[in-house]
């Protein structure tokens, strides 16, 4: 798809379209995910780093968040155009590939830098790598970056940030340095705004600004000029301010996210809470080693038939069948697509004496004896062979109770289609045996309430359908998903480890784990008796370990929530669109092979 066409697809539903009824929040989130995936692919290609990906609009290398690099590299969904997002990924990729991070860090750590000084140094280094785009044969990236910088600069110049000394100074430095290094003209809309500040700074930084252009191919020498500019500008700014200098450069209006002047210089672990992503100070291995359970005496792994009586399961099955018939799901097209995705062709021998194919050397003597002989070829026989196992791991927490009928329909249809495609499928659920700790909390109180007890509830894992059981034999057990009393609290991290162990016992080459959830772990007793985010940190550590091992393809399917803060691969299910079968297309997308 061409870039204008792609931009039209990705930008549909925002701007004017959103004012005319517009798409749902879920549709907008899917568009954001599509943008993130395409930008991440571009960044991987340009930087030659295979582990780059976006999580909640932040760029990660493997599971470590990268620094912000520069203020103009942070467009906002719903406010900025597609080219700005491409520019952000192009700029980050150029920085990763053509900037020596250790050399840059040593320059910044030579002596303590004020926030304004560090921000200028970071911005000038970003300008240096962006100036290399044209020489590297990347005119498209250069055009995107020029467009993005001008959009950011004009927006900043028109905001109230430009009315502050620091904001106007930073804008002026960015414009004159980029103009000198890249040879781009300053936008006409900003010429009058920065004229007086530019004149005042010319004597202070003029020599070093000229040096930037001459040394842009030598990062060390360029860095010296950048450091001099940063120090001189900071001193000039402090001297010219009528009011005390702020200790941090923060946006005057936090709602104007794209105009923020404060950036994260270091990256690393998340420091701010996101839609579904808590921060974490320990490494994943440390979190896994530190996770404890007060008692396992009441933990259980049960078959659905043991939790719901046979007569009730039959009644629930009748209810589920009626809902499926009402939806009118087309099963056979789904089966064909599943076969194409999960049944790669395998060699099944060869046929001799064919009139086309690969020449058979043992038959060349026949050609000598009879020049009219044409049956000299062999053709290999191939047929699709299922070589995958799929596991649906369902969050059976209280908040999922309202969606249980839609989820049961979705999972039941997918299980039946996978069974018809010859692909083993498991359906598992996780909840707790009681609300608010149950018997585990009672034992903790009897033990004198020792501090930091760890997980403090009765874990309950449910097997609705094992991989070795056909759908027709498990259909009544699957209907137990409709029983509301099963939905209590949830311990996501332990459930993932359980599902991982079951999948690793399967012999298929592709093991796919699809987690259907609507949020983070929730257990009130554990949350009240341990450090903050205890269960959330454990879930993050488990997902990172599974993703790092590469033995299981892990994807989260959020029900009304963006799960990208916990899972590297995620999507947001629109359960209201079961009639249109979009949700099944989303499932198929999660089952596509991933390029390693």
C-alpha positions in Angstrom: 0.0 0.0 0.0 1.3 3.4 -0.9 2.1 5.9 1.9 -0.9 8.2 1.1 -3.2 5.3 1.0 -1.8 3.9 4.2 -2.1 7.2 5.9 -5.7 7.4 4.8 -6.4 4.0 6.4 -4.6 4.8 9.6 -6.1 8.3 10.0 -9.6 7.3 9.3 -11.9 8.0 12.3 -9.9 10.9 13.6 -10.3 14.6 12.9 -13.3 15.5 10.9 -14.5 11.9 10.7 -14.6 11.6 14.5 -16.9 14.6 14.7 -19.5 12.8 12.5 -20.3 10.0 14.9 -16.8 8.6 14.6 -15.5 5.1 15.4 -15.5 3.5 18.8 -12.6 3.8 21.3 -11.7 0.2 20.5 -11.5 1.1 16.8 -9.2 4.0 17.5 -7.0 1.8 19.7 -6.7 -0.7 16.9 -5.6 2.1 14.5 -3.0 3.1 17.1 -1.7 -0.4 17.3 -1.5 -0.6 13.5 0.5 2.6 13.5 2.8 1.3 16.2 3.3 -2.0 14.4 4.2 -0.3 11.1 6.5 2.3 12.7 8.2 -0.4 14.7 8.8 -2.4 11.5 10.3 0.7 9.9 12.5 1.3 12.9 13.8 -2.3 12.9 14.6 -2.1 9.2 16.4 1.2 9.5 18.3 0.5 12.7 19.1 -3.2 12.0 17.8 -4.1 15.5 15.3 -6.9 15.5 14.0 -6.4 19.1 12.4 -2.9 18.6 8.7 -2.6 19.3 6.2 -0.2 20.7 4.3 -0.5 23.9 1.6 2.1 24.6 3.3 4.5 22.1 6.7 4.1 23.7 9.6 2.5 21.9 11.2 -0.6 23.5 14.3 -2.6 22.8 13.4 -6.1 23.9 11.8 -5.3 27.2 13.7 -2.2 28.1 12.2 1.2 27.3 14.4 3.5 25.2 15.0 7.1 26.1 12.9 9.9 24.6 15.9 11.3 22.5 14.3 14.6 21.7 11.0 16.5 22.3 9.9 16.6 18.7 10.0 12.8 18.4 6.7 12.3 20.3 3.6 12.8 18.2 0.2 12.2 19.8 -2.4 9.9 18.3 -5.5 11.8 17.3 -3.5 15.1 17.0 -0.6 14.5 14.6 -0.6 13.0 11.1 0.8 9.7 9.9 4.1 11.3 8.6 4.9 12.5 12.1 4.7 9.0 13.5 7.0 7.7 10.7 9.4 10.6 11.5 9.4 9.6 15.1 10.4 6.0 14.3 12.9 7.1 11.7 14.5 9.5 14.1 14.8 6.9 16.8 16.3 4.4 14.4 18.9 6.8 13.1 19.8 7.6 16.7 20.3 3.9 17.6 22.3 3.1 14.6 24.5 6.2 14.1 25.1 7.5 17.6 27.5 5.9 20.0 25.5 5.6 23.2 28.5 5.0 25.4 30.3 8.1 24.0 27.2 10.2 24.4 26.7 9.1 28.0 30.3 9.8 28.8 30.0 13.3 27.4 26.8 14.0 29.5 28.4 12.5 32.7 31.6 14.5 32.5 30.1 16.9 34.9 26.6 17.4 36.2 24.3 19.1 33.7 21.2 21.2 34.5 18.0 19.9 32.9 18.1 22.6 30.3 21.7 21.8 29.4 21.0 18.1 29.1 17.9 18.7 27.0 19.9 20.8 24.6 22.7 18.2 24.3 20.2 15.5 23.6 18.4 17.6 21.0 21.6 18.5 19.2 22.8 14.9 19.0 19.4 14.1 17.5 19.9 16.8 15.0 23.3 15.4 14.1 22.0 11.9 13.3 19.0 13.3 11.4 21.4 15.3 9.2 22.9 12.0 8.0 19.7 10.8 6.5 20.2 12.3 3.0 23.8 11.1 2.8 22.7 7.6 3.7 20.3 7.5 0.8 17.2 8.0 2.9 15.4 11.0 1.3 12.0 9.8 2.6 13.2 9.7 6.2 14.8 13.2 5.8 11.5 14.5 4.4 9.5 13.0 7.3 11.9 14.4 9.9 11.8 17.8 8.4 8.0 17.8 8.4 7.8 16.5 12.0 10.3 19.1 13.3 8.5 22.0 11.6 5.1 20.8 12.9 6.5 20.6 16.4 8.3 24.0 16.2 5.3 25.9 14.9 3.0 24.3 17.5 5.5 25.2 20.2 5.8 28.8 18.9 2.1 29.2 19.0 1.7 27.9 22.5 2.1 29.6 25.8 5.4 27.8 26.3 6.9 30.3 23.9 6.0 33.0 26.3 8.5 31.6 28.9 12.2 32.4 28.7 13.2 28.7 28.7 10.6 27.7 26.1 11.5 30.5 23.7 15.2 30.0 24.2 15.0 26.3 23.5 12.9 26.9 20.4 15.4 29.4 19.1 18.4 27.1 19.7 16.6 24.2 18.0 15.8 26.2 15.0 19.1 27.9 14.4 21.2 24.8 15.1 19.0 22.6 12.8 19.1 25.2 10.1 22.9 25.4 10.3 23.5 21.6 10.4 20.9 20.5 7.9 20.7 23.6 5.8 17.0 23.9 6.2 15.3 27.3 6.3 13.6 28.4 9.5 9.8 28.4 9.1 8.6 31.8 8.1 5.9 31.7 10.8 8.6 31.7 13.4 11.1 34.2 12.0 9.7 37.2 13.8 9.1 35.3 17.0 12.7 34.2 17.5 14.5 37.2 15.9 15.4 39.1 19.1 16.4 35.9 21.0 18.4 34.7 18.0 20.3 38.1 17.9 21.0 37.9 21.6 22.4 34.3 21.4 24.5 34.8 18.2 27.4 36.3 20.2 27.1 33.6 22.8 27.0 30.4 20.7 27.8 31.6 17.2 31.2 30.0 17.0 30.0 26.6 18.3 27.0 26.6 16.0 29.3 27.0 13.0 31.4 24.1 14.4 28.4 21.8 14.5 28.1 21.6 10.7 31.9 21.0 10.3 32.1 18.2 12.8 28.8 16.4 12.3 30.6 13.3 11.1 32.7 13.1 14.3 30.5 12.6 17.3 33.1 13.4 19.8 34.1 16.8 18.4 30.4 17.6 17.6 29.6 16.7 21.2 32.1 19.3 22.5 30.4 22.0 20.5 27.0 20.8 21.7 28.2 20.9 25.3 29.5 24.4 25.0 26.3 25.6 23.4 24.2 24.0 26.2 26.3 25.6 29.0 26.4 29.0 27.4 22.6 29.0 26.6 21.9 27.9 30.2 24.0 30.7 31.7 22.5 33.3 29.3 19.0 32.1 30.2 19.6 32.3 33.9 21.1 35.8 33.6 18.2 37.0 31.5 15.4 35.7 33.6 13.5 38.0 35.9 12.2 35.1 37.9 14.0 32.1 39.4 14.8 29.3 37.1 12.6 26.1 37.5 14.4 23.0 38.6 12.7 21.0 35.8 11.4 22.0 32.4 7.8 20.9 32.5 5.0 21.7 30.1 2.9 24.6 31.2 -0.2 22.8 30.1 0.1 19.0 30.7 -2.8 18.4 28.4 -0.6 19.6 25.4 1.5 16.4 25.5 3.1 16.9 22.2 4.6 20.3 23.3 6.2 18.9 26.5 9.8 20.1 26.9 10.7 17.5 29.5 11.9 14.2 28.2 13.2 11.0 29.8 16.9 11.0 29.1 17.7 7.5 30.3 14.8 5.2 29.4 14.9 1.9 31.2 12.1 0.7 33.4 8.7 2.5 33.3 8.4 5.3 35.9 4.8 6.3 35.2 1.7 4.3 35.4 0.0 3.8 32.0 -3.3 2.3 30.9 -2.4 -1.1 32.2 1.3 -0.9 33.1 2.7 -0.4 36.6 6.3 0.6 37.2 8.8 -1.9 38.4 12.2 -1.4 40.1 13.4 -5.0 40.2 14.5 -7.2 37.3 12.1 -9.9 36.1 14.3 -12.7 37.6 14.4 -11.0 40.9 10.6 -10.6 41.0 10.1 -14.2 40.1 12.5 -15.3 42.9 10.9 -13.0 45.4 7.3 -14.0 44.7 6.0 -16.1 47.6 2.7 -17.9 48.5 1.6 -18.0 52.1 -0.1 -21.4 51.8 -0.9 -23.8 49.0 -3.2 -26.0 51.1 -6.3 -24.7 49.4 -5.1 -24.4 45.9 -6.8 -26.6 43.3 -6.8 -27.4 39.6 -10.2 -28.7 38.7 -12.1 -30.0 35.7 -15.1 -27.9 34.8 -17.3 -31.0 35.3 -16.2 -31.1 39.0 -17.4 -27.5 39.6 -20.7 -27.5 37.8 -23.4 -30.2 38.0 -24.2 -32.2 34.8 -27.8 -31.0 34.6 -26.7 -27.4 35.0 -24.0 -27.8 32.3 -26.6 -29.2 30.0 -28.9 -26.2 30.6 -26.0 -23.8 30.0 -25.0 -25.7 26.8 -28.5 -25.2 25.5 -28.3 -21.5 26.3 -24.9 -21.2 24.5 -26.1 -23.1 21.4 -29.0 -20.7 21.1 -26.7 -17.7 21.2 -24.4 -19.2 18.6 -27.3 -20.0 16.3 -28.5 -16.4 16.7 -25.2 -15.0 15.8 -25.0 -17.0 12.5 -21.2 -17.6 12.6 -19.8 -18.9 9.3 -17.7 -21.8 10.5 -16.3 -23.4 7.3 -14.4 -20.2 6.1 -12.9 -20.0 9.6 -11.8 -23.6 9.4 -10.1 -23.0 6.0 -8.2 -20.0 7.3 -7.1 -21.9 10.4 -5.8 -24.7 8.2 -3.8 -22.2 6.1 -2.3 -20.6 9.2 -1.6 -23.6 11.4 -1.0 -26.5 8.9 2.2 -25.9 6.9 2.8 -28.2 3.9 4.9 -31.3 4.7 6.8 -33.6 2.3 4.9 -36.8 1.8 7.2 -38.6 -0.8 7.4 -38.2 -4.5 5.8 -39.4 -7.8 8.1 -40.7 -10.5 7.5 -40.7 -14.3 5.9 -37.3 -14.5 5.8 -34.9 -17.5 6.9 -31.9 -15.4 8.7 -31.2 -12.2 12.3 -31.9 -11.2 14.3 -33.9 -13.6 15.1 -37.5 -12.5 18.8 -38.3 -13.3 18.1 -42.1 -13.2 15.9 -41.8 -16.2 18.2 -39.9 -18.5 19.2 -43.2 -20.2 15.6 -43.5 -21.4 15.9 -40.2 -23.1 19.1 -41.4 -24.9 17.3 -44.6 -26.0 14.1 -42.8 -27.0 14.3 -39.0 -27.7 10.5 -38.7 -27.6 10.4 -39.9 -24.0 9.0 -37.1 -21.8 8.2 -38.9 -18.5 11.6 -38.0 -17.0 10.5 -35.9 -14.0 9.6 -36.4 -10.4 7.2 -34.3 -8.4 7.2 -34.1 -4.6 4.0 -34.8 -2.8 3.1 -32.2 -0.1 0.0 -31.9 2.0 -0.8 -29.6 5.0 -0.1 -31.2 8.4 -1.3 -29.5 11.6 1.8 -28.5 13.6 0.5 -26.2 16.3 -1.4 -26.2 19.6 -3.6 -23.3 20.8 -4.5 -22.5 24.3 -7.1 -20.0 25.4 -6.4 -18.8 28.9 -9.5 -17.0 30.3 -9.6 -14.5 33.1 -12.5 -15.6 35.3 -12.5 -12.5 37.5 -15.6 -10.7 38.7 -15.2 -7.9 36.2 -15.4 -10.5 33.4 -18.8 -11.8 34.5 -20.7 -9.4 32.4 -18.9 -10.6 29.3 -19.0 -14.3 30.0 -21.6 -15.1 27.3 -19.7 -13.4 24.5 -16.5 -14.9 25.6 -18.0 -18.4 25.9 -19.4 -18.0 22.3 -16.1 -16.8 21.0 -14.0 -19.5 22.6 -16.5 -22.3 21.8 -16.6 -21.4 18.1 -12.9 -21.1 17.9 -12.4 -24.4 19.6 -14.8 -26.2 17.3 -13.1 -24.6 14.2 -9.7 -25.6 15.5 -10.9 -29.2 16.1 -12.3 -29.4 12.5 -8.9 -28.0 11.3 -7.1 -30.8 13.1 -5.3 -28.4 15.5 -5.3 -29.3 19.3 -6.9 -26.7 21.5 -7.1 -26.1 25.2 -9.5 -23.9 27.1 -8.3 -23.0 30.6 -9.6 -20.5 33.1 -8.2 -18.9 36.3 -9.9 -17.5 39.3 -9.8 -17.9 43.1 -11.5 -20.3 45.4 -13.0 -17.5 47.5 -13.3 -13.7 47.7 -10.9 -11.6 49.8 -8.5 -14.4 50.8 -10.8 -17.1 52.0 -9.3 -19.8 54.2 -5.7 -18.6 53.3 -6.5 -15.2 54.9 -7.9 -17.0 58.0 -4.8 -19.1 58.4 -2.6 -15.9 58.1 -4.5 -14.2 60.9 -4.2 -17.3 63.1 -0.5 -17.3 62.5 -0.2 -13.8 63.9 -0.4 -11.8 60.6 3.3 -12.0 59.6 4.3 -9.1 57.3 4.7 -9.6 53.6 2.9 -13.0 53.4 2.9 -13.1 49.6 -0.1 -14.4 47.7 -2.9 -14.7 50.2 -5.8 -16.5 48.5 -7.0 -19.8 47.3 -5.8 -20.3 43.7 -8.3 -22.0 41.4 -7.3 -23.2 37.9 -10.1 -24.6 35.7 -9.8 -27.0 32.7 -12.8 -26.5 30.4 -11.2 -28.4 27.6 -7.9 -30.3 27.5 -5.9 -30.4 24.3 -6.3 -34.2 23.9 -10.1 -34.0 24.1 -12.2 -33.4 21.0 -14.7 -30.5 21.0 -17.8 -32.7 20.8 -16.7 -34.5 24.0 -16.0 -31.3 25.8 -18.8 -29.1 24.6 -20.9 -29.5 27.8 -17.8 -28.6 30.0 -17.2 -25.5 27.8 -20.6 -24.2 28.7 -19.5 -24.0 32.3 -18.0 -20.6 31.3 -21.5 -19.2 31.6 -21.8 -20.0 35.4 -21.4 -16.7 37.2 -20.4 -18.2 40.5 -17.0 -19.2 39.0 -16.0 -15.6 38.6 -14.2 -14.2 41.6 -10.7 -12.7 41.8 -7.6 -13.5 39.6 -3.9 -14.3 39.9 -2.7 -13.8 36.3 1.0 -14.5 36.8 0.5 -17.9 38.3 -2.1 -18.8 35.7 0.4 -17.9 32.9 3.0 -20.2 34.4 0.5 -23.0 34.7 -0.6 -22.6 31.0 3.0 -22.4 30.0 3.8 -25.8 31.6 0.8 -27.4 29.9 1.8 -26.0 26.5 5.4 -27.1 26.8 4.3 -30.7 27.3 2.8 -30.6 23.8 5.0 -31.8 20.9 3.9 -29.2 18.3 6.4 -26.8 16.9 4.1 -23.8 17.4 2.7 -23.3 20.9 0.2 -20.4 21.0 -1.1 -18.9 24.2 -4.0 -16.4 23.9 -4.9 -14.7 27.2 -8.4 -13.2 27.3 -8.5 -10.6 30.1 -9.9 -7.2 31.0 -7.2 -5.9 33.2 -4.5 -6.5 35.8 -4.4 -9.1 38.6 -6.9 -8.5 41.3 -6.8 -10.0 44.8 -7.8 -7.7 47.6 -6.2 -9.8 50.4 -2.8 -10.0 48.7 -2.9 -6.3 47.7 -3.6 -5.2 51.3 -0.9 -7.3 52.9 2.0 -6.9 50.5 4.0 -4.1 48.9 2.2 -2.0 46.2 1.8 -3.7 42.8 2.9 -7.1 44.1 0.8 -9.1 41.7 1.3 -6.7 38.8 5.1 -7.0 39.1 4.8 -10.7 39.1 2.7 -10.7 36.0 5.1 -8.4 34.2 8.0 -10.7 35.2 6.2 -13.8 33.9 5.3 -12.3 30.6 8.8 -11.0 30.0 10.3 -14.5 30.8 7.8 -16.2 28.4 8.4 -13.7 25.6 12.2 -13.9 26.1 12.3 -17.7 26.0 10.6 -17.7 22.6 9.1 -21.2 23.1 5.6 -19.9 23.3 3.8 -17.3 21.2 2.1 -15.2 23.8 -0.7 -12.7 22.9 -3.1 -10.9 25.1 -6.7 -10.1 23.9 -8.0 -7.3 26.0 -11.7 -7.0 26.7 -12.3 -3.3 26.8 -8.7 -2.5 27.8 -5.3 -2.0 26.2 -3.1 -4.8 27.5 0.1 -3.7 25.8 1.6 -2.5 29.1 1.8 -6.1 30.2 2.2 -8.0 26.9 4.5 -7.3 24.0 1.8 -8.6 21.6 -1.7 -7.6 22.3 -5.0 -6.6 20.7 -8.3 -5.2 22.0 -11.4 -7.4 21.4 -14.6 -5.7 20.3 -17.1 -8.2 21.6 -20.0 -6.1 20.5 -19.1 -6.9 16.9 -19.6 -10.7 17.0 -22.3 -10.5 14.4 -19.9 -8.9 11.9 -17.2 -11.5 12.8 -14.5 -8.8 13.1 -13.5 -10.4 16.4 -12.7 -13.7 14.6 -10.5 -11.8 12.2 -8.6 -10.5 15.3 -8.1 -14.0 16.6 -6.8 -15.1 13.2 -4.4 -12.2 13.3 -3.1 -13.3 16.7 -2.5 -16.8 15.2 -0.3 -15.6 12.3 3.3 -16.9 12.4 5.7 -14.3 13.8 8.8 -13.4 12.0 11.8 -14.1 14.2 
